[in-house]
Amino acid sequence: MFDTTLFESKLATSWLGRSFSFFEELPSTNSLAKKREGDNSMHGTLILTDYQSGGRGQYDRKWTVDPG
């Protein structure tokens, strides 16, 4: 399980990742970020998930990673 408190305590940046959201599972972090675009999300917002059920990379290449 991702420990948000530990993450925040180890974060050494001044702005990148200071605003973040963690989800147990998402189809795609990239898709969520695109949906949030323009909804007052801060520049440098980080979206984290333990498992992506429909992860995709550049050129819509699909990829998977086991949970955890």
Secondary structure, 3 states (H helix, E strand, C coil): CCCHHHHHHHCCCCCCCCCEEEEEEECCHHHHHHHHCCCCCCCCCEEEEEEECCCECHHHCECCCCCC
